[in-house]
């Protein structure tokens, strides 16, 4: 396996997992946008939409969980750098036709490394929180399509997913 640079960035010369040294990298403004969704039964979707679940405000709780998760990404992903995040926004869109809740997380920082993992972690944990709060209404929910949509900043510049 290789990258543009000829080797995976998280492997040392001996092939062992290793944190990337970013001490020589210039701090730049960085941004990442990720998405995912959770599909559910019509009954569960209506309960989320109409705020009729016993556990309370599903999307408000999931939004806070997503923000908290972004801030703790380095505690969850072994080789991630702990970052001082400038902003984390977690947004939800309800799709009645698909009976789905779409989550989008946008994360920003000014630092030596990107925030893609923080955005992906925010989406994942926000959707897991929705699952946890709605599972009494539908245990067959599916979390799907978690992916990076965009990233900006750093030496490699902007990137956008093909739709």
N, C-alpha and C positions, 0 to 999 in steps of 0.2 A: 504494500500500500504506500502511496506517495501523494504528495501535494505538489503545488507549483514549485515549491522550494526543494522538492526531491525527498522529503521525509515528513512524517507526521510531527506536528509541532509539540505534542505532549510526550514524545519519546526522547530519552537522552541518547548519547552516542552508543550506549550498550543495549538500547532497545527497551529500557525500563521506563515505566510511567514516571513523568517528571513535570513539575509545574514550570511553565514558561517564565523565563526571567524578562520582565518588562521594565526593569530599572533604567535602561537606556532609551526607552521610547518616549517620544514627545507627548505631552498631554494635549489632546484635542477634544473638541466637543463631539460627543458620540450619541447616537440615537438608534434604537431598534424598535420595530413594530412586529408583534406576533399575533396570531389568531388561533382559535379553535372553537369547537362547538359541542354541545351536549344535546342529543336527541332523546325524546321521551314520549310517553303516551299522551293522547289528547287531554285526558283527565289531569295528569301531572302538569302539563303545560298550562292549562287553565288555572290550576292552583298557584303556579308561580306568577303568571300574568296578573291574577286577581289578588295576590298576596293573601292567600287562604291557607297557608301552612302553619301548623301548630308551632314550629320552631321559630317563626318570625320572618323578618325581612331577608329573604333568600339572596337577592341580588346585592343588597347593601352589605350583608355579611360576607358574601363572596368577593365583593370589591375590596373590602378591608383585608381579607385573606390574601388576595392577589398582591396587594401592595406590600404586606408583611413578608410574603414569600420572596418577592423580588429583592427585598432588603436582606434576606437570609440565604440567598442562593449559594454563596461560598460555603455555608455550613452544610449544604445538601449535596453539592457537586464537588467531589474531592479535589480537583485541580483548578477550580475557579478562583480567581483573585477576589478578595473582599474589596468592594468598591463603595465609594461615597456617591450615592445616587443623588442627582439634582432634582429629578422628577419621576414619578411613576403614576401613570393614568391607566385605570382599568375601566373599560366600557362594555356594556352589554346591549345587544340588539335582540329583540324577540322576533322570531320568524314563525308566524302562525301556520303557514302552509306546510312547512317542514316539521312543525312541532319541535322547534329547537331554540336553544339560547346560544347565541354567538357571543364569544368573548374576544375582546381585542385589548392588548396591553402595549403601551408605549412607554419606553424607559429612556432616560437621558442622564448623561454624566459628562464631566470634563476630566479626562484621565488618559492613562497610557494603554488601555485595553477596552474592547467593546462591551456592550451590554445585551448581546443577543441571548445569552443564557438567562439573564434576569427577566427579559421579556417572556421567554418561553416558560420559565418557571412560574411567573405570575399568572399566565393563562392556565397552565396545568393545575395549579393549586386553586385558582378561582373556580374552575370547572369541577374539581374534586369536591369543593365546598358545596357547590350546587347539588352534586350527587348526594353528599352526606345529608343535606337538609331536605331533600325530596325523596330519598329512598323509601320512605314509608308509603309513598303514593305510587312508586314505580321502581322496582329493583332492576328492570331490564334496560335502563338508560344506557346510552353509549356516548363516550367521549371520543371525538374523532377530529381529524384534520388539524391537529396542533402543528403549526409550522411558522417559520420566520417569513414575514412579508417584505420587510425592508430593513436596511441598515445604512447608516451614514457615519462618516468620520473615520479617522485613522488613515494609514498609508494606502490601504486598498480602495478607499473611496466609497462612493455609494453603490449599493446593490439592491435589486428588487426582484422578487420572485416572479417567475412566468406564471401567468394565470391560466 
